[in-house]
Every structure is written in C-alpha cells, then in structure tokens.
C-alpha cells in the first residue's frame, strides 16, 4: 500500500463473500466444521487487508451495504459476477441429450452448502418417491443426508469438478436447484448458479431473498421460493411442463448472453478504475 501511495495509485479490494466480519456470521452452520476452526483468524486477516485499501469492488447490493457499514466513507462499487468468454464458448457448444427421466441438479462448490441443501431434502425425497423417473444429480463436496438412501437408485453423485467441466455437468440436469438459507451471509451471495445454468439452457429454482428478487424474474427467467410449499409446487410445475422448462431456460439464456459476459463490465467500475 505504501508503494502504491508513493506512486499515487489507489488500491482496490475485490470481494464476493461476506467473510470479513466474524461476529456477524459466526452462527452459520458450516462454521462448526473442523476445516473452519481457524476461520475467525482468517476473517481478521481479510479485514486488516481491507482496512488499508482505498475502495472496494463487490458482486451484490447486499455485500455493498455491509462493506459500507464496516468501512465508512470509502467507495464501494458493484461489479456483478459474469462468465468468461471461455466458459460461454464451452457452454454454447454443448447439445442436450434426450432422455426419459427428469433430472434435478444441485451443484455445490464446497461443504458450506450442506445446510442449504438440507433445507429442501424433504421436498426432494417426497417428489422422487412419487415418481421414479425423477432423478437427482448432486455435484460437489456436500454431504448427502442419509434420508436419500430411500431413493438411492435415483441419485447420481459427482465429486468437485473444475469450472471447465461444469457446463458439461450442468447440461445433464433438466432443472437447477439453488436453495439458500435465509441469512445476511447468503443474501450477499451472487446469482452465479442461476447464470451458469442459464448458459446451458437449464432453468433454475432458487430460494427467495432480497438480492435474488432484484435479479431473477419469478416465473419468467427462473422461479423463486419463499417456503417449502413453493419449492414443492414449483418443482412440480417444471417437472410436469417441458414447454415451461424450455421457455424459462430460453429467456434466462438470452438475458445472460446480453448481460453476463466479460463484455458487460459495469460502467461505474470502468470509470472509477480507468477514468
């Protein structure tokens, strides 16, 4: 920072998760895992680094708000996450394979999403028991609840894959699931999972929060659910209506191609850094 100051260069901190204020997120379930035993110290390191920066680049409105509360009188710019051109090209070259079953897909990067997935397990198991042609594809490092043993023949697992392989995996799904706990930590997260699924023309059902409400148009380019009854009803609607799945996916895909590639850098970010 001192070298940058001598050269009159501003230093920006780019962050897309609420992980700099331990006291605000310490009650979240995944932090009880042994791999997060030093997480409090980790958040202090991030906070100290952010303290010496001049301004911040974040990915969501909620994250902007909590950063502004913590670092008063410093500039915070929103630059929503977008897909690289390589990921766009990789997604566009894929073709859907026709099959008799309907696959619900859940794509998790880490065990931090265990409780998210747990929140909709009863709905998923009930739906899968109703119809053996409804399958579940679970990718990532989450722990699958033991209750899914009752429908294990309808479940397919994939371990963590690189981002280059993700479009191929997403293409296996007919419906993308995006459950989130209702906390400020989760409300600071971006719409990445919706965007990635839309790139390969897969519609998304997500938990409602005040961030996603401003992004996903419920019933148009995705579904938002405020409770388990809505999760049940909206999964059934997409399972039962292929034309709705295709229409919703097509609208989301068109929007992502227009608004969510690296060509679409936010004007405020460009003017702040370059101007």
N, C-alpha and C positions, 0 to 999 in steps of 0.2 A: 504493500500500500504506500509506504513512504517513497519508494522509487517512482510509483505512478504519480504521486503528488508533485514530486520534483519536475516531472515532465508535463504537469497539468492534464493528466489523463484520469478520467473518472473510472471507478471500479464498480461493476455491477455484479450482483449475486443472483444467479438464476436458480429457482427452486420450484418444484411442483408437488411437494407434500408438506403437510403441517407437522414438521419434525424438529422444530427449534424451541418449543416451549413445553417441557416435560410435564409440568404441573397441569397443563390444560388437557393432556391426552393420557395421563398415567393410568386411568381406569379402563382403558380399552383392553379387551380380552387378549389379543395376541401378544401384548407386552409381558404377559405372565409366562411365556415360553422361555426355556433356558437359553435359547440363542439371543434373547434380548436382555440378558441380565446386566449388560453394561450400557443399555440404551440411554439411561439418564446422562451418563458422561458423554455419550455420542451427541446428544442434543445440545449439551453445553458447548461442545467444540463448534458445532454449526452456528449456534447463537453468537459465540465470540467472533467467528469469522464474519458473520453478517453485520455485527456491530461496527466493524472497521470499513465496511463498504459504503459507497455514496448513494446507491439506489438499488432497486430490486426488480427482477423480471419474474413474473409468476404466471400460472396457467389458468387460474379461475378467479372469479369475482370474490368468492368467499376467502380464498387464500390471500387475495389483495387486502381484504378487510382486516384479517388477523395480523398480517405483516405491518400494516399501517398502525394498528393499535400498539404493536410492540416497538416499532421503530418510528417514532413520531417525527414529523417534519422532514422525512426523507421520501423521495419519489418512488412510487411503485407502479409498474407498467404491466398490463396483462398481455401476454402473448400465448394464445391457446395452442395446445399441442396439435401438431399436424403430421401427416405421413410423408416420409421421404419419397423422392421420385423412384428410388429403387423398390420400395415397398409397393408403391402404386403400380409399377410395371409388373412386379411379381404377382400382384393380385389380379390384374386385368387379363393376364394370360391363362388363368385357370378356368376350367369348364366344370359345371355341375354334373355329377353322375346321377342318373335316375335310379331311384330305389323304392322299395315298397314301404319301408319303415319311415318314421319321422324321428329325427334326432334333435334332442335338446342339448345344446352345448354350453359348458361352463369352462372358461379359460382364465385360470388364475396364475399369476406370476410367482406367488410365494404363500407361505403359511399364514401371512397376515390376513388372508381372506377366509380362513376357516369358519369364523363366526358369521360372516356374510352368507356363505353357502348354507350353513346350519339353519339360518333363519327361514329358508324355503324348503327344507328337506321333506317335511310332512306333506306339503302340496305336491312335490315331485313324486314321492313314493305312491301317493294316492292315485295320481294320474297314470303312472306307469303300471300299477296293478289293474286299473280299469282297462288298459289296452296294451297288450304285449307287443304291439308294433311301435310303441313309443320307446325309444332308446335314449340313454343319457351318455354323453361323451364328456368326460372330466379330464381336463389337461392342467398340468402344473403340480405344485408341491403340496396342495391341500390334503388334509386327512379326511378320507371319505367316511362319514358316520356309519357305524355298524348296522344301522337300520336298513341300509341299502343291500344288505345280504339277502333280504327277502325278494329282491328283484335283480340279483347279481347277473343273471343271464342277459339282462337288458342294459348292462353298464359296460362301457369301454373306457379304459384309462390310458392316458399318455403322460409321460414324465415331462419335465420342463424342456421346452424346445427353444431354439434361437429365433429371433424375430424374422429371419429369412424363411423359416419353416412354418411360421404362424399362419400365413394365408392359406397354405395347403391344409392345415388342421381345421381352420375356421370353415373352409369350404365343405367339410364333412357334415357340418351342422345345418339344420333347417331353421332353427330358432336359437338365437344367442341369449343367454341368461346373464343379467347384470344386477344381482342382489347386493344391497349395501345396508349396513347398519345405519341407524339414524343418529349420527354424532357429528360434531363440527369437524372432526378429523376426516370423516368420509365425505362430508359435504364440500370439503376443499379439493377433493379429487376431480380429475378432468373426465371428459367423455370418451377417453381413448378406446375403451372396449366397444362402445357403440360405433365409433369411427372405423375401427379395424374390421368389424363385422360388415359394415356397410360397404366397404371397399370390395368385398367378395359377394355382395348382394345377399346378405343374410340379415333378416330383421331382428331387432333387439327388444327384449322386455326388461325393464330396469326398475329398481326401487325409486320412488319419487323422493327428491329433496329439492331445496330451493335453488340449487345450482343447475341440476339437470332439467328442472322445469323451464329454465330460460333457454335451453339448448334443444332438447328433444320435444317435438310437437306430438303430444299424446294422440295416438290414433292415426297419425299422418306418416311420420317417418320413424315411428317406434311406439312402444307402449310404456307408460309409467304406472307404477302400482303403489298405493298408499297403505295397503293392508293385504293379508293373506287371501281374503276373498277376491280381491282384484287380481292377485297373482294367479289364482285358480281359474278365474273367468277368462283372463286374457291369454293364458297359455292354451286353454281350450279353444278359444276363438281362432288362434293361429294354427293350432293342430288341425282343426276341422275345415279350415278355409285356405286352400292352396293359393287361390287368386289374391286373397288379402295378404298372404305372406309375400307373394311376388310384388304386389303393388307397393307395400310398405317398404320392402327392401329396395325397390327401384327408386322411390322418392328419396330415401336416405342416401343411396349411392350417388344419385345426381347431385345432391347437396354437398356431399363430402368431396366430390370431384371439383366442385366450384369453390368450396370454402376451406378445405382441409388438406391442402398440399403445400409444399415449401414455396410455391409461387405466391402464396397468400400471406406474406408477413404483415403483421399489424402495422398500420401507418404510424401509430404513436411510437412503436419500437424503433422503426426505421428513422423517424425524425429525431428521436432522442439520442440514439447512438451515432448516427451518421451526420445529423444536422449540426 
